[in-house]
């Protein structure tokens, strides 16, 4: 089953790399392309912070190094959990594979450039969600799947695992 976990993570990283490269080549920095006017556009931004721009305005010269160290630590934890769950292809394994691929995709950018390309830009009127990317999406979907396993799976299944 581990090969499927790796495949999921590789697909996330590949789609993330391809989309970020396409945005960097086709959309100027801070330029946008409306996809669904009034709701969604592709906007090329470069994020020096964490997911959704957290800590982007921090003046710390250690910010990128700390984000890289945090990503490496998260990858180590997720790797250990995936290894432990290696013989199963269940919601937990899929979720961990998504988180692993997303963390690796953003780590790649941080190590290579010290920043991450974000481009998925949702808004409604004056309400605006911070731009994000495929890697961020995979991390959030994986985290939501893990939370659903924790809070929504029947108590009998939890006792048997």
DSSP file (Angstrom, degrees, kcal/mol; ACC not computed):
  #  RESIDUE AA STRUCTURE BP1 BP2  ACC     N-H-->O    O-->H-N    N-H-->O    O-->H-N    TCO  KAPPA ALPHA  PHI   PSI    X-CA   Y-CA   Z-CA
    1    1 A X    >>        0   0    0      0, 0.0     4,-1.5     0, 0.0     3,-1.2   0.000 360.0 360.0 360.0 -25.2    0.0    0.0    0.0
    2    2 A X  H 3>  +     0   0    0      1,-0.3     4,-2.6    84,-0.3     5,-0.2   0.839 360.0  62.4 -58.0 -32.0    2.9    2.4    0.6
    3    3 A X  H 3> S+     0   0    0      1,-0.2     4,-2.2     2,-0.2    -1,-0.3   0.854 103.1  49.8 -63.5 -31.8    3.4    2.7   -3.2
    4    4 A X  H <> S+     0   0    0     -3,-1.2     4,-2.4     2,-0.2    -1,-0.2   0.858 108.5  52.2 -73.3 -35.0   -0.1    4.3   -3.3
    5    5 A X  H  X S+     0   0    0     -4,-1.5     4,-2.2     2,-0.2    -2,-0.2   0.936 112.5  45.6 -62.9 -45.2    0.7    6.7   -0.5
    6    6 A X  H  X S+     0   0    0     -4,-2.6     4,-2.9     1,-0.2     5,-0.2   0.902 110.5  54.2 -64.1 -41.3    3.8    7.7   -2.4
    7    7 A X  H  X S+     0   0    0     -4,-2.2     4,-2.5    -5,-0.2    -2,-0.2   0.917 108.2  48.9 -59.7 -44.8    1.8    8.0   -5.6
    8    8 A X  H  X S+     0   0    0     -4,-2.4     4,-2.2     2,-0.2    -1,-0.2   0.941 113.7  46.3 -59.9 -47.8   -0.7   10.4   -4.0
    9    9 A X  H  X S+     0   0    0     -4,-2.2     4,-2.5     1,-0.2    -2,-0.2   0.908 112.5  50.0 -62.8 -42.3    2.1   12.5   -2.6
   10   10 A X  H  X S+     0   0    0     -4,-2.9     4,-2.8     1,-0.2    -1,-0.2   0.888 109.6  51.7 -64.9 -39.0    3.9   12.6   -5.9
   11   11 A X  H  X S+     0   0    0     -4,-2.5     4,-2.8    -5,-0.2     5,-0.3   0.921 110.2  48.8 -62.8 -43.1    0.7   13.6   -7.7
   12   12 A X  H  X S+     0   0    0     -4,-2.2     4,-2.5     2,-0.2    -2,-0.2   0.949 114.3  45.1 -61.0 -48.7    0.2   16.5   -5.3
   13   13 A X  H  X S+     0   0    0     -4,-2.5     4,-2.9     2,-0.2    -2,-0.2   0.915 114.4  49.5 -62.1 -43.0    3.7   17.7   -5.7
   14   14 A X  H  X S+     0   0    0     -4,-2.8     4,-2.6     2,-0.2     5,-0.2   0.939 113.2  44.3 -63.5 -48.0    3.6   17.3   -9.5
   15   15 A X  H  X S+     0   0    0     -4,-2.8     4,-2.5     1,-0.2     5,-0.2   0.902 114.8  50.9 -63.7 -39.5    0.3   19.2   -9.9
   16   16 A X  H  X S+     0   0    0     -4,-2.5     4,-2.3    -5,-0.3    -2,-0.2   0.938 112.3  45.3 -62.0 -48.2    1.6   21.9   -7.5
   17   17 A X  H  X S+     0   0    0     -4,-2.9     4,-2.4     1,-0.2    -2,-0.2   0.919 114.5  48.7 -62.8 -44.6    4.9   22.3   -9.4
   18   18 A X  H  X S+     0   0    0     -4,-2.6     4,-2.3    -5,-0.2    -2,-0.2   0.926 113.7  45.4 -63.8 -45.7    3.1   22.4  -12.8
   19   19 A X  H  X S+     0   0    0     -4,-2.5     4,-2.3    -5,-0.2    -1,-0.2   0.904 113.5  49.1 -68.1 -39.7    0.5   25.0  -11.7
   20   20 A X  H  X S+     0   0    0     -4,-2.3     4,-2.5    -5,-0.2    -1,-0.2   0.906 112.1  48.9 -64.9 -40.6    3.0   27.2  -10.0
   21   21 A X  H  X S+     0   0    0     -4,-2.4     4,-2.1    -5,-0.2    -2,-0.2   0.909 111.1  50.2 -64.8 -41.4    5.3   27.2  -13.0
   22   22 A X  H  X S+     0   0    0     -4,-2.3     4,-2.4     2,-0.2     5,-0.3   0.915 112.1  47.2 -63.0 -43.2    2.4   28.0  -15.3
   23   23 A X  H  X S+     0   0    0     -4,-2.3     4,-2.6     1,-0.2    -2,-0.2   0.935 111.7  50.4 -63.9 -46.1    1.3   30.9  -13.1
   24   24 A X  H  < S+     0   0    0     -4,-2.5    -1,-0.2     1,-0.2    -2,-0.2   0.856 117.1  41.2 -61.1 -35.3    4.9   32.2  -12.9
   25   25 A X  H  < S+     0   0    0     -4,-2.1    -1,-0.2    -5,-0.2    -2,-0.2   0.828 125.5  31.0 -80.4 -33.5    5.3   32.0  -16.7
   26   26 A X  H  < S+     0   0    0     -4,-2.4     2,-0.5    -5,-0.2    -2,-0.2   0.652 112.3  54.8-106.8 -17.5    1.8   33.4  -17.7
   27   27 A X  S  < S-     0   0    0     -4,-2.6    -1,-0.2    -5,-0.3     3,-0.1  -0.971  78.2-127.8-124.9 123.3    0.7   35.8  -15.1
   28   28 A X    >   -     0   0    0     -2,-0.5     3,-2.7     1,-0.1    16,-0.5  -0.261  46.6 -78.7 -63.2 152.5    2.8   38.8  -14.0
   29   29 A X  T 3  S+     0   0    0      1,-0.3    16,-0.2    -5,-0.1    -1,-0.1  -0.321 119.4   5.7 -55.5 128.1    3.5   39.3  -10.3
   30   30 A X  T 3  S+     0   0    0     14,-3.7    -1,-0.3     1,-0.3     2,-0.2   0.439 103.4 124.4  72.1   4.8    0.4   40.8   -8.7
   31   31 A X    <   -     0   0    0     -3,-2.7    13,-2.0    13,-0.2     2,-0.3  -0.572  45.5-153.4 -88.0 159.7   -1.6   40.5  -11.9
   32   32 A X  E     -A   43   0A   0     11,-0.2     2,-0.4    -2,-0.2    11,-0.2  -0.932  16.1-154.8-133.7 154.4   -4.9   38.6  -12.1
   33   33 A X  E     -A   42   0A   0      9,-2.3     9,-2.6    -2,-0.3     2,-0.3  -0.987  26.7-130.8-126.0 119.5   -7.1   36.8  -14.5
   34   34 A X  E     +A   41   0A   0     -2,-0.4     7,-0.2     7,-0.2     3,-0.2  -0.529  32.1 167.9 -69.7 130.2  -10.8   36.6  -13.7
   35   35 A X  E    S+     0   0A   0      5,-2.1     2,-0.4    -2,-0.3     6,-0.2   0.766  81.9  11.2-105.9 -51.3  -12.1   33.1  -13.9
   36   36 A X  E >> S-A   40   0A   0      4,-2.5     4,-2.6     0, 0.0     3,-2.4  -0.871  93.1-129.1-127.1  95.5  -15.5   33.6  -12.3
   37   37 A X  T 34 S+     0   0    0     -2,-0.4     4,-0.1     1,-0.3    -3,-0.0  -0.129  91.2  16.1 -51.1 133.9  -16.1   37.4  -12.0
   38   38 A X  T 34 S+     0   0    0      1,-0.1    87,-0.4    87,-0.1    -1,-0.3   0.436 134.6  41.7  84.2  -0.2  -17.0   38.4   -8.5
   39   39 A X  T <4 S+     0   0    0     -3,-2.4    84,-2.7     1,-0.3     2,-0.4   0.575 110.7  18.8-140.8 -45.9  -15.9   35.1   -7.0
   40   40 A X  E  <  +AB  36 122A   0     -4,-2.6    -4,-2.5    82,-0.2    -5,-2.1  -0.997  51.2 160.6-146.7 135.7  -12.6   33.6   -8.3
   41   41 A X  E     -AB  34 121A   0     80,-2.4    80,-2.0    -2,-0.4     2,-0.6  -0.972  39.0-115.1-145.0 160.4   -9.5   34.7  -10.1
   42   42 A X  E     +AB  33 120A   0     -9,-2.6    -9,-2.3    -2,-0.3     2,-0.4  -0.894  38.6 178.5 -95.0 121.6   -6.0   33.6  -10.6
   43   43 A X  E     -A   32   0A   0     76,-2.2     2,-0.9    -2,-0.6   -11,-0.2  -0.990  25.7-135.1-130.2 124.1   -3.6   36.1   -9.0
   44   44 A X  E     +     0   0A   0    -13,-2.0   -14,-3.7   -16,-0.5     2,-0.3  -0.689  40.1 155.4 -83.3 108.9    0.1   35.7   -9.0
   45   45 A X  E     - B   0 118A   0     73,-2.4    73,-2.5    -2,-0.9     2,-0.5  -0.940  36.4-137.3-128.4 155.0    1.4   36.5   -5.5
   46   46 A X  E     - B   0 117A   0     -2,-0.3     2,-0.6    71,-0.2    71,-0.2  -0.964  17.6-155.8-116.6 121.3    4.6   35.4   -3.7
   47   47 A X  E     + B   0 116A   0     69,-3.6    69,-2.7    -2,-0.5     7,-0.0  -0.841  19.0 178.2-102.8 117.3    4.1   34.4   -0.1
   48   48 A X        +     0   0    0     -2,-0.6    -1,-0.1    67,-0.2     2,-0.1   0.413  69.3  65.3 -94.4   0.9    7.1   34.6    2.2
   49   49 A X  S    S-     0   0    0      1,-0.3     6,-0.2    67,-0.1     5,-0.1  -0.099  94.9 -76.6-101.9-157.0    5.0   33.5    5.1
   50   50 A X  S >  S-     0   0    0      4,-4.0     3,-1.6     1,-0.3    -1,-0.3  -0.057  80.8 -31.2 -89.5-164.6    3.2   30.3    6.0
   51   51 A X  G >  S+     0   0    0      1,-0.3     3,-1.6     2,-0.2    -1,-0.3  -0.203 132.0   7.4 -54.7 138.6   -0.1   29.1    4.6
   52   52 A X  G 3  S-     0   0    0      1,-0.3    -1,-0.3    79,-0.2    78,-0.1   0.739 132.8 -63.5  59.6  26.9   -2.6   31.8    3.6
   53   53 A X  G X  S+     0   0    0     -3,-1.6     3,-2.1     1,-0.2     4,-0.3   0.541  82.4 164.1  81.4   6.9    0.1   34.5    4.2
   54   54 A X  T <  S+     0   0    0     -3,-1.6    -4,-4.0     1,-0.3    -1,-0.2  -0.372  73.5   4.4 -59.4 135.2    0.5   33.9    8.0
   55   55 A X  T >  S+     0   0    0     -6,-0.2     3,-1.5     1,-0.1    -1,-0.3   0.528  90.0 130.3  67.7   9.1    3.7   35.6    9.2
   56   56 A X  T <  S+     0   0    0     -3,-2.1    -2,-0.1     1,-0.3    -1,-0.1   0.830  72.9  48.0 -61.7 -32.0    4.3   37.1    5.8
   57   57 A X  T 3  S+     0   0    0     -4,-0.3    -1,-0.3     2,-0.0     2,-0.2   0.407  81.4 124.0 -90.7   3.4    4.9   40.5    7.3
   58   58 A X    <   -     0   0    0     -3,-1.5     5,-0.1     1,-0.1    -4,-0.0  -0.452  52.6-152.9 -66.1 130.5    7.2   39.3   10.0
   59   59 A X        +     0   0    0     -2,-0.2    -1,-0.1     4,-0.0    -3,-0.0   0.503  51.8 128.6 -82.0  -2.3   10.5   41.2    9.7
   60   60 A X    >   -     0   0    0      1,-0.2     3,-1.1     2,-0.1     4,-0.3  -0.269  54.5-149.9 -60.3 131.7   12.5   38.3   11.3
   61   61 A X  T 3  S+     0   0    0      1,-0.2     4,-0.3     2,-0.1     3,-0.2   0.612  98.7  58.2 -74.5 -11.1   15.5   37.2    9.3
   62   62 A X  T 3> S+     0   0    0      1,-0.1     4,-2.9     2,-0.1     5,-0.3   0.407  76.1 100.5 -95.0  -0.4   14.9   33.7   10.6
   63   63 A X  H <> S+     0   0    0     -3,-1.1     4,-2.5     1,-0.2     5,-0.2   0.917  83.8  42.6 -55.6 -51.9   11.4   33.4    9.2
   64   64 A X  H  > S+     0   0    0     -4,-0.3     4,-2.5     1,-0.2    -1,-0.2   0.922 115.6  49.8 -64.7 -43.9   12.3   31.3    6.1
   65   65 A X  H  > S+     0   0    0     -4,-0.3     4,-2.6     1,-0.2    -1,-0.2   0.901 112.0  48.3 -61.7 -40.4   14.6   29.1    8.1
   66   66 A X  H  X S+     0   0    0     -4,-2.9     4,-2.7     2,-0.2    -2,-0.2   0.907 111.4  49.6 -66.7 -41.2   12.0   28.5   10.8
   67   67 A X  H  X S+     0   0    0     -4,-2.5     4,-2.2    -5,-0.3    -2,-0.2   0.884 112.0  49.0 -64.8 -37.5    9.3   27.7    8.2
   68   68 A X  H  X S+     0   0    0     -4,-2.5     4,-2.5     2,-0.2    -2,-0.2   0.930 112.3  47.8 -66.1 -45.1   11.7   25.3    6.5
   69   69 A X  H  X S+     0   0    0     -4,-2.6     4,-2.4     1,-0.2    -2,-0.2   0.903 111.8  50.1 -63.3 -40.5   12.5   23.6    9.9
   70   70 A X  H  X S+     0   0    0     -4,-2.7     4,-2.6     2,-0.2    -1,-0.2   0.919 111.2  49.4 -62.4 -43.1    8.8   23.4   10.7
   71   71 A X  H  X S+     0   0    0     -4,-2.2     4,-2.6     2,-0.2    -2,-0.2   0.908 110.9  49.2 -62.9 -42.6    8.1   21.8    7.3
   72   72 A X  H  X S+     0   0    0     -4,-2.5     4,-2.1     2,-0.2    -1,-0.2   0.914 112.3  48.3 -63.9 -42.1   10.9   19.3    7.8
   73   73 A X  H  X S+     0   0    0     -4,-2.4     4,-2.3     2,-0.2    -2,-0.2   0.920 112.2  49.1 -63.4 -43.5    9.6   18.4   11.3
   74   74 A X  H  X S+     0   0    0     -4,-2.6     4,-2.8     1,-0.2     5,-0.2   0.908 110.3  51.1 -62.9 -41.8    6.0   18.1    9.9
   75   75 A X  H  X S+     0   0    0     -4,-2.6     4,-2.5     1,-0.2    -1,-0.2   0.882 109.0  51.6 -63.1 -37.5    7.2   15.9    7.1
   76   76 A X  H  X S+     0   0    0     -4,-2.1     4,-2.3     2,-0.2    -2,-0.2   0.929 112.4  45.2 -64.5 -44.8    9.1   13.6    9.6
   77   77 A X  H  X S+     0   0    0     -4,-2.3     4,-2.3     2,-0.2    -2,-0.2   0.941 115.2  46.5 -64.4 -47.4    6.0   13.2   11.8
   78   78 A X  H  X S+     0   0    0     -4,-2.8     4,-2.7     1,-0.2     5,-0.2   0.894 111.2  53.1 -64.0 -39.2    3.7   12.6    8.8
   79   79 A X  H  X S+     0   0    0     -4,-2.5     4,-2.7    -5,-0.2    -1,-0.2   0.926 109.3  48.5 -60.2 -45.2    6.2   10.1    7.4
   80   80 A X  H  X S+     0   0    0     -4,-2.3     4,-2.4     2,-0.2    -2,-0.2   0.912 112.9  47.7 -62.2 -42.8    6.3    8.2   10.6
   81   81 A X  H  X S+     0   0    0     -4,-2.3     4,-1.9     2,-0.2    -2,-0.2   0.897 112.9  48.4 -65.8 -39.7    2.5    8.1   10.8
   82   82 A X  H  < S+     0   0    0     -4,-2.7    -2,-0.2     2,-0.2    -1,-0.2   0.906 111.0  50.6 -66.0 -40.6    2.3    6.9    7.2
   83   83 A X  H >< S+     0   0    0     -4,-2.7     3,-1.4     1,-0.2    -2,-0.2   0.921 111.0  48.6 -62.4 -43.5    4.9    4.3    7.8
   84   84 A X  H 3< S+     0   0    0     -4,-2.4     3,-0.3     1,-0.3    -1,-0.2   0.861 118.5  40.0 -62.7 -36.0    3.0    3.0   10.8
   85   85 A X  T >< S+     0   0    0     -4,-1.9     3,-1.8     1,-0.2    -1,-0.3   0.140  84.2 121.7 -96.7  17.1   -0.2    3.0    8.7
   86   86 A X  T <   +     0   0    0     -3,-1.4   -84,-0.3     1,-0.3    -1,-0.2   0.661  64.7  55.5 -62.4 -22.9    1.6    1.6    5.7
   87   87 A X  T 3  S+     0   0    0     -3,-0.3     2,-0.4    -4,-0.2    -1,-0.3   0.399  99.3  74.3 -92.4   4.8   -0.4   -1.5    5.2
   88   88 A X    <   -     0   0    0     -3,-1.8     2,-0.5     2,-0.0    -3,-0.0  -0.891  56.6-160.2-120.5 147.0   -3.7    0.2    4.9
   89   89 A X        +     0   0    0     -2,-0.4     2,-0.2     4,-0.1    -3,-0.1  -0.806  50.1 126.8-120.3  87.9   -5.4    2.3    2.2
   90   90 A X  S  > S-     0   0    0     -2,-0.5     4,-2.4    -5,-0.2     5,-0.2  -0.657  77.4 -80.2-130.4-175.7   -8.0    4.1    4.3
   91   91 A X  H  > S+     0   0    0      1,-0.2     4,-2.7    -2,-0.2     5,-0.2   0.885 127.3  52.9 -59.0 -40.2   -9.1    7.7    4.9
   92   92 A X  H  > S+     0   0    0      2,-0.2     4,-2.7     1,-0.2    -1,-0.2   0.929 110.1  47.0 -62.5 -45.5   -6.2    8.3    7.4
   93   93 A X  H  > S+     0   0    0      2,-0.2     4,-2.2     1,-0.2    -2,-0.2   0.904 113.5  48.0 -64.3 -41.8   -3.6    7.1    4.9
   94   94 A X  H  X S+     0   0    0     -4,-2.4     4,-2.3     2,-0.2    -1,-0.2   0.928 112.5  49.7 -63.6 -44.5   -5.0    9.2    2.1
   95   95 A X  H  X S+     0   0    0     -4,-2.7     4,-2.4    -5,-0.2    -2,-0.2   0.930 112.0  46.9 -60.8 -47.1   -5.2   12.3    4.4
   96   96 A X  H  X S+     0   0    0     -4,-2.7     4,-2.7     1,-0.2    -1,-0.2   0.873 110.7  53.0 -64.3 -36.5   -1.6   11.8    5.5
   97   97 A X  H  X S+     0   0    0     -4,-2.2     4,-2.5     2,-0.2    -1,-0.2   0.892 109.8  48.6 -64.6 -40.0   -0.5   11.3    1.9
   98   98 A X  H  X S+     0   0    0     -4,-2.3     4,-2.5     2,-0.2    -2,-0.2   0.926 112.9  47.3 -64.8 -45.1   -2.2   14.6    0.9
   99   99 A X  H  X S+     0   0    0     -4,-2.4     4,-2.8     2,-0.2     5,-0.2   0.920 112.5  50.4 -62.4 -43.7   -0.6   16.5    3.8
  100  100 A X  H  X S+     0   0    0     -4,-2.7     4,-2.4     1,-0.2    -2,-0.2   0.943 112.4  45.8 -59.8 -49.5    2.8   15.0    3.0
  101  101 A X  H  X S+     0   0    0     -4,-2.5     4,-2.3     1,-0.2    -1,-0.2   0.902 114.7  48.0 -62.1 -42.0    2.6   16.0   -0.7
  102  102 A X  H  X S+     0   0    0     -4,-2.5     4,-2.2     2,-0.2     5,-0.2   0.922 112.3  47.8 -65.3 -44.7    1.4   19.5    0.2
  103  103 A X  H  X S+     0   0    0     -4,-2.8     4,-2.2     1,-0.2    -2,-0.2   0.900 113.2  49.1 -63.3 -40.0    4.1   20.0    2.8
  104  104 A X  H  X S+     0   0    0     -4,-2.4     4,-2.3    -5,-0.2    -1,-0.2   0.892 108.7  53.6 -66.8 -39.7    6.7   18.8    0.3
  105  105 A X  H  X S+     0   0    0     -4,-2.3     4,-1.3     1,-0.2    -2,-0.2   0.924 113.9  40.5 -61.5 -45.2    5.4   21.0   -2.5
  106  106 A X  H  X S+     0   0    0     -4,-2.2     4,-2.2     2,-0.2    -1,-0.2   0.852 112.4  55.7 -73.4 -33.5    5.7   24.2   -0.4
  107  107 A X  H  X S+     0   0    0     -4,-2.2     4,-2.7    -5,-0.2     5,-0.3   0.907 102.4  57.8 -62.6 -40.4    9.0   23.1    1.2
  108  108 A X  H  X S+     0   0    0     -4,-2.3     4,-2.4     1,-0.2     5,-0.2   0.934 109.2  44.7 -53.5 -49.6   10.4   22.8   -2.4
  109  109 A X  H  X>S+     0   0    0     -4,-1.3     4,-3.3     1,-0.2     6,-0.8   0.909 112.5  50.9 -63.5 -42.9    9.6   26.4   -3.0
  110  110 A X  H  X5S+     0   0    0     -4,-2.2     4,-1.3     4,-0.2    -2,-0.2   0.907 114.1  43.3 -63.8 -41.8   10.9   27.7    0.3
  111  111 A X  H  <5S+     0   0    0     -4,-2.7    -1,-0.2     1,-0.2    -2,-0.2   0.916 121.0  41.1 -69.4 -42.4   14.2   25.9   -0.1
  112  112 A X  H  <5S+     0   0    0     -4,-2.4    -2,-0.2    -5,-0.3    -3,-0.2   0.866 139.4   3.2 -74.2 -37.4   14.6   26.9   -3.8
  113  113 A X  H  <5S-     0   0    0     -4,-3.3    -3,-0.2     2,-0.3    -2,-0.2   0.494  87.6-116.8-132.8  -7.0   13.3   30.5   -3.5
  114  114 A X  S  <<S+     0   0    0     -4,-1.3     2,-0.3    -5,-0.8    -4,-0.2   0.586  91.6  61.1  76.9   8.1   12.6   31.5    0.1
  115  115 A X  S    S-     0   0    0     -6,-0.8     2,-0.4    -9,-0.1    -2,-0.3  -0.968  75.1-123.0-158.0 167.8    8.9   32.0   -0.8
  116  116 A X  E     -B   47   0A   0    -69,-2.7   -69,-3.6    -2,-0.3     2,-0.6  -0.938  22.0-125.4-120.8 139.8    5.9   30.2   -2.2
  117  117 A X  E     -B   46   0A   0     -2,-0.4     2,-0.3   -71,-0.2   -71,-0.2  -0.757  29.5-174.0 -83.9 123.9    3.8   31.1   -5.3
  118  118 A X  E     +B   45   0A   0    -73,-2.5   -73,-2.4    -2,-0.6    15,-0.2  -0.890  19.3 151.4-113.9 149.6    0.1   31.4   -4.4
  119  119 A X  E     +     0   0A   0     13,-2.4   -76,-2.2    -2,-0.3     2,-0.8   0.509  35.8 103.0-154.5 -17.0   -2.5   32.0   -7.1
  120  120 A X  E     -BC  42 132A   0     12,-3.1    12,-1.6   -78,-0.2     2,-0.6  -0.709  50.5-176.8 -81.8 113.3   -6.0   30.6   -6.1
  121  121 A X  E     -B   41   0A   0    -80,-2.0   -80,-2.4    -2,-0.8     2,-0.4  -0.909   7.8-178.3-125.4 103.6   -7.8   33.8   -5.2
  122  122 A X  E     +B   40   0A   0     -2,-0.6     7,-2.4     7,-0.3     2,-0.3  -0.823  12.7 155.6-104.1 140.7  -11.4   33.6   -3.9
  123  123 A X  E     -D  128   0B   0    -84,-2.7     2,-0.3    -2,-0.4     5,-0.2  -0.983  28.3-159.5-156.3 159.5  -13.5   36.7   -2.9
  124  124 A X  E >   -D  127   0B   0      3,-3.1     3,-2.2    -2,-0.3     2,-0.3  -0.860  69.7 -51.2-146.4 107.7  -17.0   37.9   -2.6
  125  125 A X  T 3  S-     0   0    0    -87,-0.4   -87,-0.1    -2,-0.3    -1,-0.1  -0.471 124.6 -17.7  61.0-124.8  -17.6   41.6   -2.7
  126  126 A X  T 3  S+     0   0    0     -2,-0.3     2,-0.5    -3,-0.1    -1,-0.3   0.495 117.5  99.7 -90.5  -3.5  -15.2   43.1   -0.1
  127  127 A X  E <   -D  124   0B   0     -3,-2.2    -3,-3.1     2,-0.0     2,-0.4  -0.735  54.1-179.4 -86.2 125.8  -14.7   39.8    1.6
  128  128 A X  E     -D  123   0B   0     -2,-0.5     2,-0.4    -5,-0.2    -5,-0.2  -0.988  22.1-149.6-134.5 128.4  -11.4   38.2    0.4
  129  129 A X        -     0   0    0     -7,-2.4    -7,-0.3    -2,-0.4     3,-0.1  -0.776  40.5 -99.8 -90.3 139.1   -9.8   34.9    1.3
  130  130 A X        -     0   0    0     -2,-0.4    -8,-0.2   -78,-0.1    -1,-0.1  -0.280  46.3 -99.1 -58.2 142.6   -5.9   35.0    1.2
  131  131 A X        +     0   0    0    -10,-0.1     2,-0.2   -13,-0.1   -10,-0.2  -0.255  50.5 173.6 -60.9 149.5   -4.5   33.5   -2.0
  132  132 A X  B     -C  120   0A   0    -12,-1.6   -12,-3.1   -80,-0.1   -13,-2.4  -0.813  18.0-131.2-146.1-175.6   -3.3   29.9   -1.8
  133  133 A X     >  -     0   0    0     -2,-0.2     4,-2.1   -15,-0.2     5,-0.1  -0.704  37.8 -85.2-135.8-176.0   -2.0   27.1   -4.0
  134  134 A X  H  > S+     0   0    0     -2,-0.2     4,-2.5     1,-0.2     5,-0.2   0.891 124.3  53.2 -63.3 -41.1   -2.5   23.4   -4.7
  135  135 A X  H  > S+     0   0    0      1,-0.2     4,-2.2     2,-0.2    -1,-0.2   0.930 109.2  48.6 -61.2 -45.4   -0.1   22.3   -1.9
  136  136 A X  H  > S+     0   0    0      1,-0.2     4,-2.5     2,-0.2    -1,-0.2   0.911 110.7  52.4 -59.0 -42.0   -2.1   24.4    0.6
  137  137 A X  H  X S+     0   0    0     -4,-2.1     4,-2.9     1,-0.2     5,-0.2   0.914 108.5  49.5 -61.3 -44.1   -5.3   22.8   -0.7
  138  138 A X  H  X S+     0   0    0     -4,-2.5     4,-2.6     2,-0.2    -1,-0.2   0.900 111.1  49.9 -63.1 -40.7   -3.9   19.3   -0.3
  139  139 A X  H  X S+     0   0    0     -4,-2.2     4,-2.6     2,-0.2    -2,-0.2   0.933 113.5  45.2 -63.0 -46.2   -2.8   20.1    3.3
  140  140 A X  H  X S+     0   0    0     -4,-2.5     4,-2.6     2,-0.2    -2,-0.2   0.922 114.1  48.1 -66.1 -44.1   -6.2   21.5    4.2
  141  141 A X  H  X S+     0   0    0     -4,-2.9     4,-2.4     2,-0.2    -1,-0.2   0.925 113.3  48.9 -62.3 -43.5   -8.1   18.6    2.6
  142  142 A X  H  X S+     0   0    0     -4,-2.6     4,-2.3    -5,-0.2    -2,-0.2   0.922 111.7  48.6 -60.8 -44.5   -5.9   16.1    4.4
  143  143 A X  H  X S+     0   0    0     -4,-2.6     4,-2.5     1,-0.2    -2,-0.2   0.900 111.1  50.4 -63.3 -40.8   -6.4   17.9    7.7
  144  144 A X  H  X S+     0   0    0     -4,-2.6     4,-2.4     2,-0.2    -1,-0.2   0.890 109.4  51.2 -65.1 -38.7  -10.1   17.9    7.2
  145  145 A X  H  X S+     0   0    0     -4,-2.4     4,-2.0     2,-0.2    -2,-0.2   0.913 110.5  49.1 -63.1 -42.1  -10.1   14.2    6.4
  146  146 A X  H  X S+     0   0    0     -4,-2.3     4,-2.0     1,-0.2    -2,-0.2   0.921 111.4  49.1 -63.1 -43.5   -8.2   13.5    9.6
  147  147 A X  H  X S+     0   0    0     -4,-2.5     4,-2.9     1,-0.2     5,-0.3   0.889 108.9  52.9 -63.2 -38.5  -10.6   15.6   11.6
  148  148 A X  H  X>S+     0   0    0     -4,-2.4     4,-2.5     1,-0.2     5,-0.6   0.885 108.3  51.1 -64.9 -36.6  -13.5   13.8   10.1
  149  149 A X  H  X5S+     0   0    0     -4,-2.0     4,-0.7     3,-0.2    -1,-0.2   0.899 114.2  44.4 -63.9 -40.6  -11.9   10.5   11.1
  150  150 A X  H  <5S+     0   0    0     -4,-2.0    -2,-0.2     1,-0.1    -1,-0.2   0.936 127.6  25.0 -69.7 -47.3  -11.5   11.7   14.6
  151  151 A X  H  <5S+     0   0    0     -4,-2.9    -3,-0.2    -5,-0.1    -2,-0.2   0.702 127.0  38.2 -97.3 -21.4  -14.9   13.3   15.1
  152  152 A X  H  <5S+     0   0    0     -4,-2.5    -3,-0.2    -5,-0.3     2,-0.2   0.623  84.5  99.8-110.8 -14.1  -17.2   11.5   12.7
  153  153 A X  S  <<S-     0   0    0     -4,-0.7     5,-0.1    -5,-0.6    -4,-0.0  -0.504  85.5 -95.0 -74.6 144.5  -16.2    7.9   12.7
  154  154 A X    >>  -     0   0    0     -2,-0.2     4,-1.5     1,-0.1     3,-0.5  -0.202  27.4-122.2 -58.1 146.1  -18.4    5.6   14.9
  155  155 A X  H 3> S+     0   0    0      1,-0.2     4,-2.0     2,-0.2     5,-0.2   0.811 110.0  60.9 -60.5 -32.3  -17.1    5.0   18.4
  156  156 A X  H 3> S+     0   0    0      1,-0.2     4,-1.7     2,-0.2    -1,-0.2   0.905 103.4  50.0 -63.1 -40.9  -17.1    1.2   17.8
  157  157 A X  H <> S+     0   0    0     -3,-0.5     4,-1.4     1,-0.2    -1,-0.2   0.895 109.2  52.1 -64.1 -39.7  -14.6    1.6   14.9
  158  158 A X  H  < S+     0   0    0     -4,-1.5     3,-0.2     1,-0.2    -1,-0.2   0.898 108.9  49.9 -63.0 -41.3  -12.3    3.7   17.2
  159  159 A X  H  < S+     0   0    0     -4,-2.0    -1,-0.2     1,-0.2    -2,-0.2   0.838 111.2  49.7 -67.4 -32.7  -12.4    1.1   19.9
  160  160 A X  H  <        0   0    0     -4,-1.7    -1,-0.2     1,-0.2    -2,-0.2   0.737 360.0 360.0 -78.6 -23.2  -11.5   -1.7   17.4
  161  161 A X     <        0   0    0     -4,-1.4    -1,-0.2    -3,-0.2    -2,-0.2   0.486 360.0 360.0 -77.7 360.0   -8.5    0.1   15.8
